[in-house]
């Protein structure tokens, strides 16, 4: 089965590609580094040709409210359009637990918009809601630094380990 992993060279995607390949799938990593740009659509048609499933684990390079919304809306529209043209049978997207309960966050509003686009498309889909990944703890701590002091979030976090890639593999095929 050909499974294209959007964001397939990143932290989660690279692990998912390896797991899928180990299970005998034709796992194709798709990212700017492999010639696929979901914002411009460059390389999408070629990458999705013959794909049975697309798994989107991409993430915005910016977490600023407007930029993250633009990333998820534009890239999701481009991916879904290319999937429809290529006859892809299933779309899997990684999202965040509790998106609808944290709509005051620009990032969560962007994930809500992504999920709505997926749900309103003609492509059968699965949305995997995961908690924050343990591997992002250092990034979260660095983001909390302001002028030599760390600000603690009022939100709780329950990170998960790399095993999420293994849990997502059966959903892809």
Secondary structure, DSSP 8 states (H G I E B T S, - for coil): -EEEEETTTSHHHHHHHHHHHHTT-EEEEESGGGT--TTT-TTHHHHHTT-SEEEE----S--SHHHHHHHHHHHHHHHHHHHHHHT--EEEEEEETTGGGGTTSHHHHHHHHHHHHHHTSSS-EEEEEE--BGGGHHHHHHHTEETTEE---SS----B-THHHHHHHHHH-
